[in-house]
Amino acid sequence: MFPPLRVLVVDDHPAFRAAICAMLHGTNGIEVAGQAADGLTAVAEAGRLAPDVILMDLNLPDLDGVEATRRIVNASPHTGVLMLTMFENEAAVFAAMRAGARGYLLKGARNEQVVRAVRVIGDGEAIFSPAIATQVLSLLGTEPPRDESFPKLTAREREIMRLIAQGMGNASIADQLVLSPKTVRNHVSHIFRKLQVTDRAQAIAKIRKAGVARSEQQNGTYRDSGSLFAKPRPHDPCE
């Protein structure tokens, strides 16, 4: 049997850090090796504990997450750093990558997405949410060809639009795209407004008529495993 992945959790918000640790404690094959609330402590604890994976916030007291990552990776290249942050901007993504981070995940990610990312990083691979990967490809000059159907939609909205046309509910879309349910609901509302439709059925009919997605119906059963701070969700017309 393989030893568990040892994880160091770094975040300056005690409630969020505690939630992450509690979630990881209950996950097979993962062990919380330690915690840190600031960048300097993170560097010291990384040297002392030699974790396999570090969940690193971007905004930290004393030393920001990028510089902490740089120091940790320089001292211990085998340590995998996964940025878990609220920030999705290009500068933050590339700063983290240049510092040696192997992954970049937004804090709206679900528990199972965080666990999967930890395991991927622990296996020595890299992982980025689809939104971050799209930004990286764009900045590298390898952005996929733009779909001119419904030109008012953003790239993210077109991505969600295709999943809607495949019959996926908001929870499934959030899971696949590593987004929070609230973010998906907001995107769906924007899509409905731009397509000039009032409900999901009208949206699907209009999208499929334009030939944007295949007319394949998937199981639309609602499934929500919950994020770290999930609350019961009322019925939403965009669902």
Steps between C-alpha positions, in 0.01 A plus 500: 500500500625846408556750783249787515569830330614747763345844452590838649205743501590869476229766536464805722125452554455262797150386404594415143823331610310294757241397240770388257680304771178333618414400146847357432508319837201298388650403165666164446862518391551859616647622828515861623863541602460855629358850463630852453331840508771709333770469235805491726347226715410309185863503384622389844238225532570375148865458594417333829219270385606423140137465378415344165247772413443853625163673464611863476290816520617793288445789742688430822646715779877550526574325170257453212418159360702548182824583682436227757452254214823615334703448817342161572547363149857629480582318822295189423417454129309178564237680710184567300331834562132547417380860512150518650385858474223744417703667226457401134697781330772425246780669693435285808486179293829561325673625814402175674616290204834680482545444871460125447136430585368187330134589529260792537150449636236750605354491851154443356606147404309212654652266756546217252672733256748609765567137594551404136738792450702401808535146367598618152766731644615221731553280195737759358261638240353847453138610516321824421129579493358532146468878535866531597611261225312710242681812619835325480437376144384846395808673639725242337341575165328162473144603572247263338316638194217730606147376450311781325157364590333734748786755486372693804593208725838489671727196464389371841132553415539307172662218693208486744252541215625179335462309826147634541420374150625155604240496777733563793366672812678780682652269763652272235631799306659642817663165569639461148631857468627531857270794579274581791123442451438872550746589221331256264155639585622851421645387167178317411298815575726703270467236228120506519497878475736507202312222321172678578341194659321458830571141598729204444276325247493807274876539535566137406271524196669817378853367557430171324326674211821697446691172485738598779473171689387151418142417594595246761299480819692415815364416839394834647452379855612762751811399690677728745766365730550845645792739524686566822233741622199369310148603601167356378414648165148626419344431161648723235340558157846485347549145636 
